[in-house]
Amino acid sequence: MEIKFDNKKTHVYMGDAWDLTKKLLSGKDVIIISDINVNKLYGYSFPDYPVITIGTGEAVKELDTVKTIIKHLIAIGADRSSFLLGIGGGVVCDITGFVASVFMRGIDFGFISTTLLSQVDASIGGKNGVNVNGIKNIIGCIKQPSFVICDSGLLNTLPDEEYISGLGELVKHALIKDKELFRVIEDNISPVLKRMPDLLEELISKSIVIKIAVVERDEMELGERKLLNFGHTLGHAIESTTGLSHGISIASGMMAAVEISYNEGLINKKDVERIRSLFTNLGLLPEIKIRWPAIRDKIFSDKKRRGNNISFILLEKIGHGIQKEYLLEDILKKLHKQFS
Ligand SMILES: NC(=O)c1ccc[n+]([C@@H]2O[C@H](COP(=O)([O-])OP(=O)(O)OC[C@H]3O[C@@H](n4cnc5c(N)ncnc54)[C@H](O)[C@@H]3O)[C@@H](O)[C@H]2O)c1
């Protein structure tokens, strides 16, 4: 699949990661960035280039890691012709894209995406960045990779919790843009949870197509791309205050936004219940104990806030998200009500 932007094209490939990398990297001066888990599982298949290995988890997505990687790049002798290949999930991709965007004012990069969440979402669209003091993605930029490789075979080793987390972003794309995709997931809960290969490929590629279409029309998130933040205002706050996975956190954020949509006279009760049962059946709605003051503070630091206003995504119906501007105070009241 090809994504066209004003100044660049990105290619998204589905298939055997190691065959594809051989073709795509030929003649390039490559440096790999991966995490310890992925390196342990797949390092023996990595193409033969220097590897910089980072730790795992959201806590690693901080400026200290960026600094460590840049010191390694200098030590290796990387220059403007170097190519950074991130092999890993959303954390590796977000950090690799950020380092590549700032190292020597920007060098080329690409991803082999190894989690469901990064294949359906994080590696596509050019958003990269890191957290500061636990505030999600508070620094970063939009810069497109040269390519993204999504090899569903790599997902066989993914722990269940991480796989389920990826389903959160997959369902998000269905909810905001594609009622038919929602129905396919709804009708195939057991095969989805069993990671049936053909179905998984179909779901990943449909999800990528949705994301590509939105990002192509609005690379800089001036309008339509904001829909992809559905569930993320509360979701990011839950993720950084509870340590729960990204997908589970944003599923709770989406469910709260669906309830608000219902209270605002948008989505109907039947759709609300379909969404709740899909999340529940996929294991995306565990009982979460939240500390409201901490959540409130995180929402206040959310980068979607503009002064006293915040852009918030609601659903008119399954497959149709809309963006609305709210006073921050109003959205905080509405969200707080969901937890009282
Ligand atoms: N840039 C974007 O547009 C965007 C969109 C959504 C999410 N994100 C970001 O993505 C991050 C979450 O990404 P994630 O869920 O992929 O988490 P992750 O990168 O932390 O990976 C989750 C875990 O799975 C392990 N892992 C990775 N691939 C594996 C494999 N094939 N087999 C076994 N284990 C494997 C990792 O080592 C890690 O422990 C968050 O920081 C989130 O903010 C970014």
The ligand as an ORCA input file, in Angstrom:
! r2SCAN-3c Opt
* xyz 0 1
  N       2.626      6.979     16.767
  C       1.344      6.663     16.802
  O       0.569      7.064     15.926
  C       0.838      5.772     17.900
  C      -0.463      5.247     17.840
  C      -0.868      4.390     18.842
  C      -0.023      4.071     19.902
  N       1.214      4.623     19.943
  C       2.144      4.301     21.039
  O       2.488      2.918     20.953
  C       2.913      2.503     22.247
  C       2.357      1.144     22.540
  O       2.817      0.256     21.550
  P       2.746     -1.346     21.760
  O       1.425     -1.689     22.316
  O       3.201     -1.966     20.508
  O       3.737     -1.578     22.971
  P       5.281     -1.947     23.090
  O       6.068     -1.418     21.988
  O       5.650     -1.559     24.478
  O       5.281     -3.543     22.971
  C       4.589     -4.288     23.956
  C       5.434     -5.451     24.474
  O       5.465     -6.481     23.485
  C       6.816     -6.879     23.262
  N       6.866     -7.336     21.880
  C       6.919     -6.588     20.759
  N       6.819     -7.372     19.672
  C       6.737     -8.648     20.106
  C       6.578     -9.892     19.468
  N       6.449     -9.995     18.147
  N       6.522    -11.005     20.247
  C       6.585    -10.918     21.599
  N       6.706     -9.756     22.266
  C       6.764     -8.629     21.526
  C       7.642     -5.664     23.580
  O       8.956     -6.017     23.926
  C       6.885     -5.090     24.789
  O       7.263     -5.734     25.963
  C       2.475      3.563     23.229
  O       3.588      4.303     23.649
  C       1.563      4.443     22.406
  O       1.559      5.783     22.843
  C       1.679      5.446     18.966
*
